[in-house]
């Protein structure tokens, strides 16, 4: 290990030289108060991916109390909090870009409204470590050594001083952060005991600031959520005491109401409730089961050997729907495939919105049944399978329905949103169903049908572009995998670009270890997930040098969704 004065001398020595001379500063440097700076990877030029650094402070100096990270829930939350503090102090203590390309940039993983397991920060009994990137400064390709000194010797120590030492952070806010996350996880764990699949706390603010912002609508403009008495449940949380709100029971639940009254807003909150949320998000106590999957039609997606026979049979030209493939699936076949792929991975809650569903997949009313006989219609609509799905497979469904009262016949519960407030209209809906019988014929048979586990072939994965492995996230919704772009535009529970980054490397990791023409897709994803659980998210990094500070942990459903959307995918 070197000391900071040696780092300064190296930078003065290479000042004005060609950019590749920055390689000379790689190594670990000691600073004051138990702080060391590891320059683990240096970029090749000012326009390349920035250099990777780790700032580590020994716990004997950092002095973070163990209660902040004594269990997994708290550990994830405090690492999230410190990442945000570090990012705030980057903005406060740095001069910003200086020079060519990425010169002068200092950045750490960017956090959103969700609290996610990340690799940007590590805290344990021995140390606290921030993993971040910088753009080493240059003019053209000539090193700006004095500006580098300013960044590495002056600015970064200030950021570390105010981020990684317990005495300098907001202690009350840090504790609130971890206690809130712990209570969110507590409620999620208790849902099953109460036969619930979701909970929306009273006082929650569900509407968002805008269609492009996930921040909450300002409190003075928002209607605070209040549960109907018939749905109200209570959780006695470890840290926030008694929390009351609306519990959505297992089974089939409809969300109805007029346009612009908050139906989709409620559904969107439930779909994001598989994640914990930060303080003042408005959805802190909107909690759903971890095994929830948002389902929609996805015209044009490729489908590879999925058994969609529970929903679709007798296609023209004798196409086998028990092993259905399509280069350009329709709305109904894509929605059927999306459901079966979610069930294949173990989903226990399906979330659907009529607006993003294929109409002919959702319902076939009595008039259409009269006009087009069943032997001429290959689609068994969801209305005829949703009850069997719950009865046979234990899978609940929550649906936004605005136009088809036929679903009253199969619903267990009906919630009407009225000016963003929920009302229990179950009895009224059942009364209407009884008084206005549709006389439609059930078309779904007596059983839901098979859920088949598929085996991916290694030959369907090619991460190479030329002679090099090329796997990279391009924003939230695209992964470059070799020569192919994986389109994740319609995967609505993917919330962070760092999750997308992790998914790309997870697929590569799985290809190297578990995709062997024998393991099922579910086994592959669960084996990778087990490795991450045991060894940390950094286990998936393909690079021996440099920290993997850019990952956020994705769920198994989004990993499988990405694999299913590889257009070269082959199934045994």
VEXDREN-2710 file (C-alpha; in Angstrom, 1 decimal):
% VEXDREN-2710
k/r/px/py/pz
1/UNK/0.0/0.0/0.0
2/UNK/1.2/3.5/-0.9
3/UNK/0.4/6.8/0.9
4/UNK/-1.4/9.8/-0.5
5/UNK/1.8/11.7/-0.9
6/UNK/3.2/9.1/-3.3
7/UNK/-0.1/9.3/-5.3
8/UNK/0.5/13.1/-5.5
9/UNK/4.0/12.6/-6.7
10/UNK/3.0/10.1/-9.4
11/UNK/0.4/12.5/-10.7
12/UNK/2.9/15.4/-10.9
13/UNK/5.3/13.1/-12.7
14/UNK/2.9/12.1/-15.4
15/UNK/1.4/15.6/-15.8
16/UNK/1.3/16.4/-19.6
17/UNK/2.1/12.9/-20.7
18/UNK/0.0/10.6/-22.9
19/UNK/-3.2/9.3/-21.3
20/UNK/-1.9/5.7/-21.0
21/UNK/0.5/6.9/-18.3
22/UNK/-2.4/7.0/-15.9
23/UNK/-2.0/3.3/-15.6
24/UNK/1.0/4.1/-13.3
25/UNK/-1.4/5.2/-10.5
26/UNK/-3.2/1.9/-10.1
27/UNK/-2.9/0.6/-6.6
28/UNK/-4.1/1.2/-3.0
29/UNK/-3.3/4.5/-1.2
30/UNK/-3.7/5.2/2.5
31/UNK/-5.1/8.5/3.7
32/UNK/-5.9/9.7/7.3
33/UNK/-8.4/8.2/9.8
34/UNK/-8.4/4.6/8.5
35/UNK/-9.3/5.7/4.9
36/UNK/-7.8/3.9/1.9
37/UNK/-8.4/4.6/-1.8
38/UNK/-8.1/1.7/-4.3
39/UNK/-7.7/2.8/-7.9
40/UNK/-8.5/-0.7/-9.3
41/UNK/-9.1/0.1/-13.0
42/UNK/-7.9/3.0/-15.1
43/UNK/-9.7/3.9/-18.3
44/UNK/-7.8/3.7/-21.6
45/UNK/-8.7/7.2/-22.8
46/UNK/-10.9/10.2/-21.8
47/UNK/-13.8/8.9/-23.8
48/UNK/-13.7/5.3/-22.5
49/UNK/-15.8/3.9/-19.6
50/UNK/-14.6/5.8/-16.5
51/UNK/-12.0/4.5/-14.1
52/UNK/-13.2/2.4/-11.1
53/UNK/-12.3/3.3/-7.5
54/UNK/-13.1/2.1/-4.0
55/UNK/-13.0/4.2/-0.9
56/UNK/-12.7/2.1/2.2
57/UNK/-12.9/3.2/5.8
58/UNK/-12.1/0.8/8.6
59/UNK/-14.9/0.4/11.1
60/UNK/-12.7/1.3/14.0
61/UNK/-12.7/4.8/12.5
62/UNK/-16.0/4.8/10.6
63/UNK/-17.8/3.7/13.8
64/UNK/-21.2/2.7/12.3
65/UNK/-23.2/0.9/15.0
66/UNK/-24.0/-2.7/14.2
67/UNK/-27.7/-2.1/14.7
68/UNK/-27.8/-0.3/11.4
69/UNK/-26.8/-3.5/9.5
70/UNK/-27.6/-6.4/11.9
71/UNK/-29.9/-8.2/9.4
72/UNK/-30.3/-8.4/5.7
73/UNK/-33.1/-5.9/5.5
74/UNK/-31.3/-3.3/7.5
75/UNK/-28.0/-3.9/5.6
76/UNK/-29.6/-3.4/2.2
77/UNK/-31.3/-0.2/3.5
78/UNK/-28.2/1.4/5.1
79/UNK/-26.1/0.6/2.0
80/UNK/-28.8/2.3/-0.1
81/UNK/-28.9/5.3/2.3
82/UNK/-25.1/5.7/2.2
83/UNK/-25.0/5.5/-1.6
84/UNK/-27.5/8.4/-1.7
85/UNK/-25.4/10.4/0.8
86/UNK/-22.3/9.7/-1.2
87/UNK/-24.0/10.9/-4.4
88/UNK/-25.2/14.1/-2.6
89/UNK/-21.7/14.9/-1.4
90/UNK/-20.3/14.3/-4.9
91/UNK/-22.5/17.2/-6.1
92/UNK/-21.6/19.3/-3.0
93/UNK/-17.8/18.9/-3.0
94/UNK/-16.7/18.5/-6.6
95/UNK/-16.1/21.0/-9.4
96/UNK/-17.7/18.8/-12.1
97/UNK/-16.3/18.0/-15.5
98/UNK/-13.0/19.5/-16.5
99/UNK/-11.2/18.7/-19.8
100/UNK/-12.0/16.3/-22.6
101/UNK/-14.7/13.6/-22.7
102/UNK/-15.5/12.3/-19.2
103/UNK/-12.7/14.3/-17.6
104/UNK/-13.5/15.4/-14.0
105/UNK/-16.6/13.3/-13.6
106/UNK/-17.2/11.6/-10.2
107/UNK/-20.3/9.3/-10.0
108/UNK/-21.8/6.5/-7.9
109/UNK/-24.8/4.3/-8.7
110/UNK/-27.9/6.4/-9.0
111/UNK/-30.8/5.3/-6.7
112/UNK/-34.5/5.8/-7.4
113/UNK/-37.7/5.5/-5.3
114/UNK/-37.0/1.9/-4.5
115/UNK/-34.6/0.5/-2.0
116/UNK/-32.6/-2.2/-3.9
117/UNK/-29.8/-4.5/-3.0
118/UNK/-26.8/-2.9/-4.7
119/UNK/-23.0/-3.3/-5.1
120/UNK/-22.2/0.4/-4.9
121/UNK/-21.8/0.3/-1.1
122/UNK/-20.6/-2.4/1.4
123/UNK/-20.9/-2.3/5.1
124/UNK/-19.8/-5.0/7.6
125/UNK/-18.0/-5.4/10.9
126/UNK/-14.6/-4.6/9.3
127/UNK/-15.2/-1.6/7.0
128/UNK/-17.5/0.5/5.0
129/UNK/-16.7/0.8/1.3
130/UNK/-18.0/3.0/-1.5
131/UNK/-17.5/1.9/-5.1
132/UNK/-17.6/4.6/-7.6
133/UNK/-16.2/5.9/-10.9
134/UNK/-14.3/8.9/-12.0
135/UNK/-13.2/10.4/-15.3
136/UNK/-9.4/11.0/-15.0
137/UNK/-8.9/14.5/-16.4
138/UNK/-7.1/15.2/-19.7
139/UNK/-7.0/17.8/-22.4
140/UNK/-7.2/15.8/-25.6
141/UNK/-5.2/12.8/-24.6
142/UNK/-2.7/14.7/-22.5
143/UNK/-2.9/14.1/-18.7
144/UNK/-4.0/17.0/-16.5
145/UNK/-2.1/16.0/-13.5
146/UNK/-2.9/19.0/-11.3
147/UNK/-6.6/18.6/-11.9
148/UNK/-6.3/14.9/-11.0
149/UNK/-4.6/15.9/-7.8
150/UNK/-7.6/18.2/-7.0
151/UNK/-10.0/15.3/-7.6
152/UNK/-8.1/12.5/-5.9
153/UNK/-6.3/14.3/-3.0
154/UNK/-8.8/17.0/-2.2
155/UNK/-12.3/16.3/-3.4
156/UNK/-12.7/12.6/-2.9
157/UNK/-11.4/12.7/0.8
158/UNK/-14.0/15.4/1.5
159/UNK/-16.8/13.2/0.0
160/UNK/-15.6/10.3/2.0
161/UNK/-15.3/12.4/5.2
162/UNK/-18.9/13.4/5.0
163/UNK/-20.3/10.1/3.8
164/UNK/-18.5/7.1/5.3
165/UNK/-17.9/8.3/8.9
166/UNK/-20.9/7.8/11.2
167/UNK/-20.2/11.0/13.2
168/UNK/-20.7/13.1/10.0
169/UNK/-24.0/11.7/8.7
170/UNK/-27.6/12.4/9.7
171/UNK/-27.9/9.6/12.4
172/UNK/-31.6/10.0/13.0
173/UNK/-32.4/9.8/9.3
174/UNK/-30.1/6.8/8.8
175/UNK/-31.9/4.9/11.5
176/UNK/-35.4/5.9/10.2
177/UNK/-34.3/4.6/6.8
178/UNK/-33.4/1.1/8.0
179/UNK/-36.3/0.8/10.5
180/UNK/-38.8/1.7/7.7
181/UNK/-37.3/-0.9/5.3
182/UNK/-37.3/-3.5/8.1
183/UNK/-41.0/-2.9/8.7
184/UNK/-41.8/-3.1/5.0
185/UNK/-40.1/-6.5/4.8
186/UNK/-41.9/-7.6/8.0
187/UNK/-45.4/-6.8/6.4
188/UNK/-44.4/-8.6/3.2
189/UNK/-43.4/-11.7/5.2
190/UNK/-46.8/-11.6/7.1
191/UNK/-49.1/-11.3/4.1
192/UNK/-49.3/-15.0/3.6
193/UNK/-50.3/-15.6/7.3
194/UNK/-53.3/-13.3/6.7
195/UNK/-54.2/-14.8/3.4
196/UNK/-53.3/-11.6/1.6
197/UNK/-51.5/-10.8/-1.6
198/UNK/-51.1/-7.0/-1.1
199/UNK/-51.5/-4.3/1.5
200/UNK/-52.0/-0.5/1.0
201/UNK/-51.5/1.5/4.1
202/UNK/-53.9/4.3/5.1
203/UNK/-52.5/7.7/4.3
204/UNK/-50.5/6.4/1.3
205/UNK/-50.1/8.7/-1.7
206/UNK/-50.4/6.6/-4.8
207/UNK/-50.4/9.2/-7.7
208/UNK/-47.1/10.1/-9.2
209/UNK/-45.8/13.5/-10.1
210/UNK/-46.1/12.9/-13.8
211/UNK/-46.0/10.2/-16.5
212/UNK/-42.2/10.5/-16.6
213/UNK/-41.5/10.9/-12.9
214/UNK/-41.8/8.3/-10.2
215/UNK/-41.8/10.9/-7.4
216/UNK/-45.1/11.3/-5.5
217/UNK/-47.6/13.9/-6.3
218/UNK/-47.3/16.9/-3.9
219/UNK/-49.3/16.1/-0.8
220/UNK/-51.6/19.2/-1.1
221/UNK/-52.7/17.9/-4.5
222/UNK/-53.0/14.2/-3.7
223/UNK/-55.9/12.2/-2.2
224/UNK/-54.6/10.1/0.7
225/UNK/-55.5/6.5/0.5
226/UNK/-58.1/5.2/3.0
227/UNK/-59.3/1.6/3.2
228/UNK/-62.9/0.6/3.2
229/UNK/-63.9/-0.8/6.6
230/UNK/-64.6/-4.3/5.1
231/UNK/-61.0/-4.5/3.7
232/UNK/-59.1/-2.9/6.6
233/UNK/-56.4/-5.0/8.3
234/UNK/-53.8/-4.2/10.9
235/UNK/-50.1/-5.1/11.1
236/UNK/-48.2/-4.6/14.4
237/UNK/-44.8/-3.8/13.0
238/UNK/-41.5/-3.9/15.0
239/UNK/-40.7/-0.3/14.6
240/UNK/-43.7/1.8/13.5
241/UNK/-46.2/0.1/15.7
242/UNK/-49.7/-0.5/14.5
243/UNK/-50.2/0.1/10.7
244/UNK/-53.7/0.0/9.2
245/UNK/-54.7/-0.2/5.6
246/UNK/-56.5/-2.2/2.9
247/UNK/-55.6/-5.9/2.6
248/UNK/-56.3/-7.5/-0.7
249/UNK/-57.1/-11.2/-0.1
250/UNK/-55.9/-14.1/-2.1
251/UNK/-58.2/-15.0/-5.0
252/UNK/-59.6/-12.9/-7.8
253/UNK/-59.9/-9.2/-7.3
254/UNK/-61.3/-6.6/-9.7
255/UNK/-60.4/-2.9/-9.6
256/UNK/-63.3/-1.0/-11.3
257/UNK/-64.4/2.6/-11.6
258/UNK/-64.7/5.5/-14.0
259/UNK/-61.9/6.8/-16.1
260/UNK/-59.3/8.9/-14.3
261/UNK/-60.5/7.8/-10.9
262/UNK/-57.3/5.9/-10.0
263/UNK/-57.8/2.3/-11.1
264/UNK/-54.5/2.0/-12.9
265/UNK/-52.7/4.1/-10.3
266/UNK/-53.7/1.5/-7.6
267/UNK/-52.6/-1.4/-9.8
268/UNK/-49.3/0.4/-10.6
269/UNK/-48.7/0.9/-6.9
270/UNK/-49.3/-2.8/-6.2
271/UNK/-47.0/-3.9/-9.0
272/UNK/-44.2/-1.9/-7.5
273/UNK/-45.0/-3.1/-4.0
274/UNK/-42.7/-6.1/-4.5
275/UNK/-40.0/-3.6/-3.7
276/UNK/-39.4/-1.5/-0.6
277/UNK/-39.7/2.3/-1.0
278/UNK/-37.8/5.2/0.5
279/UNK/-39.1/7.6/3.1
280/UNK/-41.6/10.2/1.7
281/UNK/-42.3/8.2/-1.4
282/UNK/-46.0/7.9/-0.5
283/UNK/-45.9/4.1/-1.1
284/UNK/-43.8/3.2/2.0
285/UNK/-46.6/0.9/3.1
286/UNK/-47.8/-0.4/-0.2
287/UNK/-46.6/-4.0/0.0
288/UNK/-47.2/-6.9/-2.3
289/UNK/-46.0/-10.5/-2.4
290/UNK/-42.6/-11.0/-3.9
291/UNK/-43.9/-13.4/-6.5
292/UNK/-46.1/-10.9/-8.4
293/UNK/-45.8/-10.5/-12.1
294/UNK/-47.4/-7.8/-14.3
295/UNK/-48.9/-9.3/-17.4
296/UNK/-49.8/-7.6/-20.7
297/UNK/-50.2/-8.3/-24.4
298/UNK/-47.0/-7.8/-26.3
299/UNK/-47.6/-7.8/-30.1
300/UNK/-44.5/-8.8/-32.1
301/UNK/-42.5/-10.5/-29.4
302/UNK/-40.8/-13.8/-30.2
303/UNK/-42.1/-16.9/-28.4
304/UNK/-40.0/-20.1/-28.2
305/UNK/-41.7/-23.4/-27.4
306/UNK/-44.2/-22.3/-24.7
307/UNK/-47.1/-24.5/-23.8
308/UNK/-50.1/-22.0/-24.2
309/UNK/-52.6/-24.8/-24.6
310/UNK/-54.5/-23.8/-21.4
311/UNK/-55.6/-20.7/-23.4
312/UNK/-55.2/-21.5/-27.1
313/UNK/-55.9/-24.7/-29.1
314/UNK/-56.7/-25.8/-32.6
315/UNK/-54.9/-23.1/-34.5
316/UNK/-55.2/-23.1/-38.3
317/UNK/-52.7/-25.2/-40.1
318/UNK/-52.4/-27.5/-37.1
319/UNK/-49.8/-25.5/-35.2
320/UNK/-49.0/-27.2/-31.9
321/UNK/-49.9/-24.9/-29.0
322/UNK/-48.5/-27.3/-26.4
323/UNK/-45.1/-26.3/-27.9
324/UNK/-45.9/-22.9/-29.4
325/UNK/-43.3/-20.8/-31.2
326/UNK/-43.7/-17.6/-33.1
327/UNK/-41.3/-14.9/-34.5
328/UNK/-44.1/-12.3/-34.3
329/UNK/-46.7/-13.3/-31.7
330/UNK/-50.2/-11.7/-31.7
331/UNK/-51.7/-9.8/-28.8
332/UNK/-53.5/-12.9/-27.5
333/UNK/-50.7/-15.5/-28.1
334/UNK/-48.1/-13.1/-26.5
335/UNK/-50.3/-12.5/-23.5
336/UNK/-50.9/-16.3/-23.1
337/UNK/-47.1/-16.9/-23.4
338/UNK/-46.4/-14.2/-20.8
339/UNK/-48.7/-15.8/-18.3
340/UNK/-47.3/-19.3/-18.9
341/UNK/-43.7/-18.1/-18.6
342/UNK/-44.6/-16.3/-15.3
343/UNK/-46.2/-19.5/-14.0
344/UNK/-43.2/-21.5/-15.1
345/UNK/-41.1/-19.4/-12.8
346/UNK/-43.4/-19.8/-9.8
347/UNK/-45.5/-16.6/-9.9
348/UNK/-48.3/-16.5/-7.2
349/UNK/-49.9/-13.2/-8.2
350/UNK/-50.8/-12.0/-11.7
351/UNK/-51.5/-8.3/-12.3
352/UNK/-53.4/-7.2/-15.4
353/UNK/-54.9/-4.1/-16.8
354/UNK/-57.7/-4.2/-19.4
355/UNK/-56.1/-1.3/-21.2
356/UNK/-52.9/-3.3/-22.0
357/UNK/-54.5/-6.6/-22.6
358/UNK/-55.8/-8.2/-25.8
359/UNK/-59.6/-7.9/-25.8
360/UNK/-60.1/-11.3/-27.4
361/UNK/-57.9/-12.9/-24.8
362/UNK/-59.8/-11.4/-21.9
363/UNK/-63.4/-12.0/-22.9
364/UNK/-65.8/-13.7/-25.4
365/UNK/-69.3/-12.5/-24.6
366/UNK/-72.5/-14.5/-25.3
367/UNK/-73.2/-12.7/-28.6
368/UNK/-69.8/-13.5/-30.0
369/UNK/-70.2/-17.1/-28.8
370/UNK/-73.4/-17.3/-30.8
371/UNK/-71.9/-15.9/-33.9
372/UNK/-68.5/-17.7/-33.8
373/UNK/-68.9/-21.3/-32.4
374/UNK/-66.3/-22.6/-30.1
375/UNK/-64.9/-25.1/-32.7
376/UNK/-64.0/-22.1/-34.8
377/UNK/-62.4/-20.1/-32.0
378/UNK/-59.0/-21.3/-30.8
379/UNK/-58.8/-18.9/-27.8
380/UNK/-60.2/-19.8/-24.4
381/UNK/-60.6/-16.4/-22.8
382/UNK/-59.0/-15.6/-19.5
383/UNK/-62.4/-15.2/-17.8
384/UNK/-62.8/-19.0/-18.2
385/UNK/-59.4/-19.9/-16.8
386/UNK/-58.9/-17.4/-13.9
387/UNK/-60.9/-19.3/-11.4
388/UNK/-59.1/-22.6/-12.3
389/UNK/-55.8/-20.8/-12.1
390/UNK/-56.5/-20.0/-8.4
391/UNK/-58.2/-23.3/-7.6
392/UNK/-55.6/-25.6/-9.3
393/UNK/-52.4/-23.6/-9.0
394/UNK/-53.0/-21.2/-6.0
395/UNK/-52.3/-18.2/-8.2
396/UNK/-54.3/-15.0/-7.4
397/UNK/-55.2/-12.3/-9.9
398/UNK/-55.8/-8.6/-9.6
399/UNK/-57.3/-7.0/-12.6
400/UNK/-58.3/-3.5/-13.6
401/UNK/-61.6/-3.8/-15.5
402/UNK/-63.4/-0.9/-17.0
403/UNK/-65.6/-2.3/-19.7
404/UNK/-66.5/-5.9/-19.0
405/UNK/-69.0/-6.7/-16.2
406/UNK/-68.9/-10.3/-17.2
407/UNK/-65.9/-10.7/-14.8
408/UNK/-68.3/-10.0/-11.9
409/UNK/-69.3/-13.7/-12.2
410/UNK/-65.8/-15.0/-11.4
411/UNK/-64.6/-12.3/-8.9
412/UNK/-64.1/-12.9/-5.2
413/UNK/-63.7/-9.2/-4.5
414/UNK/-64.6/-6.0/-6.3
415/UNK/-63.0/-2.6/-5.4
416/UNK/-64.3/0.5/-7.0
417/UNK/-62.0/3.6/-7.2
418/UNK/-64.0/6.8/-6.7
419/UNK/-61.9/9.9/-6.9
420/UNK/-58.8/7.9/-5.9
421/UNK/-60.6/6.4/-2.8
422/UNK/-61.5/2.7/-2.7
423/UNK/-64.9/1.4/-2.0
424/UNK/-66.0/-2.2/-1.4
425/UNK/-68.7/-2.9/-4.1
426/UNK/-68.4/-6.7/-4.0
427/UNK/-72.0/-7.3/-2.9
428/UNK/-73.4/-4.8/-5.3
429/UNK/-71.4/-6.4/-8.2
430/UNK/-72.7/-9.9/-7.2
431/UNK/-76.2/-8.6/-7.1
432/UNK/-75.9/-7.1/-10.6
433/UNK/-74.4/-10.4/-11.8
434/UNK/-77.4/-12.2/-10.4
435/UNK/-80.0/-9.8/-11.8
436/UNK/-78.4/-9.4/-15.2
437/UNK/-77.2/-12.9/-16.1
438/UNK/-75.0/-13.0/-19.2
439/UNK/-75.9/-16.6/-20.1
440/UNK/-72.4/-17.0/-21.6
441/UNK/-71.1/-20.5/-21.8
442/UNK/-67.9/-21.4/-19.9
443/UNK/-65.3/-22.6/-22.3
444/UNK/-62.4/-23.5/-20.1
445/UNK/-63.0/-27.1/-19.2
446/UNK/-62.6/-28.4/-15.6
447/UNK/-58.9/-28.0/-15.1
448/UNK/-56.4/-25.1/-15.8
449/UNK/-53.9/-27.3/-17.7
450/UNK/-50.2/-28.1/-17.6
451/UNK/-47.4/-25.7/-16.6
452/UNK/-44.4/-27.1/-18.4
453/UNK/-40.7/-26.4/-17.5
454/UNK/-38.5/-25.7/-20.5
455/UNK/-34.8/-26.5/-21.0
456/UNK/-32.8/-23.8/-22.9
457/UNK/-30.1/-24.9/-25.2
458/UNK/-26.6/-23.3/-24.9
459/UNK/-26.5/-22.9/-28.7
460/UNK/-29.2/-20.3/-28.4
461/UNK/-26.9/-17.8/-26.6
462/UNK/-24.1/-16.0/-28.4
463/UNK/-22.6/-13.1/-26.3
464/UNK/-19.8/-12.5/-28.9
465/UNK/-19.6/-9.6/-31.2
466/UNK/-16.7/-10.5/-33.5
467/UNK/-14.1/-12.1/-31.2
468/UNK/-15.1/-10.2/-28.1
469/UNK/-17.8/-10.8/-25.5
470/UNK/-20.2/-7.8/-25.7
471/UNK/-22.8/-7.7/-23.0
472/UNK/-24.0/-4.2/-22.0
473/UNK/-27.1/-2.4/-20.7
474/UNK/-28.3/0.4/-23.0
475/UNK/-30.7/2.2/-20.7
476/UNK/-33.4/0.6/-18.7
477/UNK/-35.1/-1.4/-21.4
478/UNK/-32.4/-2.8/-23.7
479/UNK/-29.5/-5.2/-23.2
480/UNK/-26.9/-5.6/-25.9
481/UNK/-26.1/-9.3/-25.9
482/UNK/-23.5/-10.1/-28.6
483/UNK/-25.0/-8.9/-31.8
484/UNK/-28.5/-8.9/-30.5
485/UNK/-30.5/-6.3/-28.5
486/UNK/-32.9/-7.8/-25.9
487/UNK/-36.0/-5.6/-25.8
488/UNK/-37.4/-5.3/-22.2
489/UNK/-39.7/-2.3/-23.0
490/UNK/-42.8/-4.2/-21.7
491/UNK/-41.3/-5.6/-18.5
492/UNK/-43.0/-3.2/-16.2
493/UNK/-41.5/-4.3/-12.9
494/UNK/-38.0/-3.6/-14.0
495/UNK/-37.3/-0.3/-12.3
496/UNK/-33.6/0.5/-12.3
497/UNK/-31.0/0.5/-15.1
498/UNK/-28.6/-1.1/-12.6
499/UNK/-31.0/-4.1/-12.6
500/UNK/-30.8/-4.2/-16.4
501/UNK/-27.0/-4.1/-16.2
502/UNK/-27.0/-7.0/-13.7
503/UNK/-29.4/-9.1/-15.9
504/UNK/-27.0/-8.9/-18.8
505/UNK/-24.1/-10.3/-16.8
506/UNK/-26.4/-12.8/-15.0
507/UNK/-27.2/-14.3/-18.4
508/UNK/-23.5/-14.5/-19.3
509/UNK/-22.8/-16.0/-15.8
510/UNK/-25.6/-18.6/-16.3
511/UNK/-24.3/-19.5/-19.7
512/UNK/-20.8/-20.2/-18.3
513/UNK/-22.1/-22.2/-15.3
514/UNK/-25.6/-23.6/-15.6
515/UNK/-27.0/-23.5/-19.2
516/UNK/-26.0/-27.0/-20.2
517/UNK/-28.9/-28.5/-22.2
518/UNK/-30.1/-30.3/-19.0
519/UNK/-31.2/-27.6/-16.5
520/UNK/-34.6/-26.1/-16.9
521/UNK/-34.9/-22.3/-17.2
522/UNK/-36.3/-22.2/-13.6
523/UNK/-33.4/-24.2/-12.3
524/UNK/-30.9/-22.0/-14.1
525/UNK/-32.3/-18.8/-12.7
526/UNK/-32.8/-20.2/-9.2
527/UNK/-29.2/-21.6/-9.1
528/UNK/-27.8/-18.1/-10.1
529/UNK/-30.1/-16.5/-7.5
530/UNK/-28.7/-18.9/-4.9
531/UNK/-25.1/-18.0/-5.8
532/UNK/-26.0/-14.3/-5.4
533/UNK/-27.6/-15.0/-2.1
534/UNK/-24.6/-16.8/-0.7
535/UNK/-21.7/-14.8/-2.3
536/UNK/-23.2/-11.4/-3.1
537/UNK/-24.2/-9.8/-6.3
538/UNK/-20.6/-9.1/-7.4
539/UNK/-20.3/-12.9/-8.1
540/UNK/-21.8/-12.2/-11.6
541/UNK/-19.1/-9.7/-12.6
542/UNK/-17.1/-11.0/-15.7
543/UNK/-14.2/-8.6/-15.0
544/UNK/-11.4/-9.7/-12.6
545/UNK/-10.2/-6.1/-12.3
546/UNK/-12.2/-3.3/-11.0
547/UNK/-15.2/-3.3/-8.6
548/UNK/-18.7/-4.2/-9.8
549/UNK/-20.3/-1.1/-8.3
550/UNK/-23.0/-0.8/-11.0
551/UNK/-25.4/-3.6/-10.1
552/UNK/-28.8/-3.7/-8.5
553/UNK/-30.4/-7.0/-7.8
554/UNK/-33.2/-8.0/-10.2
555/UNK/-35.9/-10.5/-9.4
556/UNK/-36.0/-13.9/-11.0
557/UNK/-39.0/-13.0/-13.1
558/UNK/-37.2/-10.1/-14.9
559/UNK/-34.2/-12.4/-15.4
560/UNK/-36.4/-15.1/-17.0
561/UNK/-38.3/-12.4/-19.0
562/UNK/-35.0/-11.2/-20.5
563/UNK/-33.9/-14.8/-21.5
564/UNK/-37.3/-15.4/-23.0
565/UNK/-36.9/-12.3/-25.2
566/UNK/-33.6/-13.4/-26.7
567/UNK/-34.6/-13.8/-30.3
568/UNK/-32.0/-16.6/-30.8
569/UNK/-33.3/-18.6/-27.8
570/UNK/-33.6/-22.3/-28.5
571/UNK/-35.6/-24.7/-26.3
572/UNK/-34.9/-28.4/-26.1
END
